[in-house]
Amino acid sequence: MPEREAYVRDLMVRSITTPVSLLMLSSGALLSTQPQTMIGGALTLVVCVGLAWRRMHSPRFIREARLEHAAQRSRRLLFRLDEVARSLDPQLSGVLRGILDSQERLFGILGGEVESMLACRTETGAVLEKCASLLDRRQSLTLFLASLDVPAVQKEALELERKALAAHDDVSQRHYEQSARLKQRELENYVRVRDTVQRIDSQLVAVQCTFDHLVSKAASWKAAELSSGDTSEASVTQELAELNARIRSLDDGVAETLAVGARS
């Protein structure tokens, strides 16, 4: 809902801030300040609002506004991901910057009509948004991994098991056994989180390779002039949609994995 509200706000602002609308607004406001021209000023403002309303319902204007909104969304995500890249290790940072560079090259090659570019922008924005979500999860997971001293936990688990075997009191034995099981679960959670971080890293590499593939694919289309209209853009959009579905599945899987770990 916030994204749609932002789009509607952008559409309204775009419709009322065209050069003609701004001229009519300023003229109407100026004329309305004088009694002898007040009626003319009011009429100018009414006409301005009417034109803006008509413009907002023009299919072409709506398509252009949607494309600009999608482009702005992509720019915000690019800025956010660029900031994230600075905090990553050099290898993963290189992967993320490769994604950002490739998607810009892709749009530079494609060009295309408004409708086809809008579809590409929308799918690319969804992919980048999911990448940002995965990186946010990865950051919190790596902090957990860094805070856990695995050898110490393993040693503590073995010590608790030894105490459980050596205990003569049944109640004490149960307490030691329960504590040892909890330590084992702590280690299992560590493995689960470590594997999840690796899956996130591998997915980001797959995203980079997909964008590189799409760049080379689009370049070959343009060079050979094999595509006409928006054929190439439609094919790219389809591949981006499939990539987005895979990332969404991983993001949901990461959330489920962490939920299972939290319940264990």
Secondary structure as the mmCIF struct_conf table of DSSP 4:
data_model
#
loop_
_struct_conf.conf_type_id
_struct_conf.id
_struct_conf.beg_label_comp_id
_struct_conf.beg_label_asym_id
_struct_conf.beg_label_seq_id
_struct_conf.end_label_comp_id
_struct_conf.end_label_asym_id
_struct_conf.end_label_seq_id
HELX_RH_AL_P HELX_RH_AL_P1 PRO A 2 ILE A 16
BEND BEND1 THR A 18 THR A 18
HELX_RH_AL_P HELX_RH_AL_P2 PRO A 19 LEU A 31
TURN_TY1_P TURN_TY1_P1 SER A 32 THR A 33
BEND BEND2 GLN A 34 GLN A 34
HELX_RH_3T_P HELX_RH_3T_P1 PRO A 35 THR A 37
HELX_RH_AL_P HELX_RH_AL_P3 MET A 38 MET A 56
TURN_TY1_P TURN_TY1_P2 HIS A 57 HIS A 57
HELX_RH_AL_P HELX_RH_AL_P4 PRO A 59 ALA A 85
TURN_TY1_P TURN_TY1_P3 ARG A 86 SER A 87
BEND BEND3 LEU A 88 LEU A 88
HELX_RH_AL_P HELX_RH_AL_P5 PRO A 90 LEU A 110
HELX_RH_AL_P HELX_RH_AL_P6 VAL A 114 SER A 147
HELX_RH_AL_P HELX_RH_AL_P7 VAL A 150 ALA A 166
BEND BEND4 ASP A 169 ASP A 169
HELX_RH_AL_P HELX_RH_AL_P8 ASP A 170 ALA A 224
TURN_TY1_P TURN_TY1_P4 GLU A 225 GLU A 225
TURN_TY1_P TURN_TY1_P5 GLY A 229 ASP A 230
HELX_RH_AL_P HELX_RH_AL_P9 THR A 231 ARG A 263
#
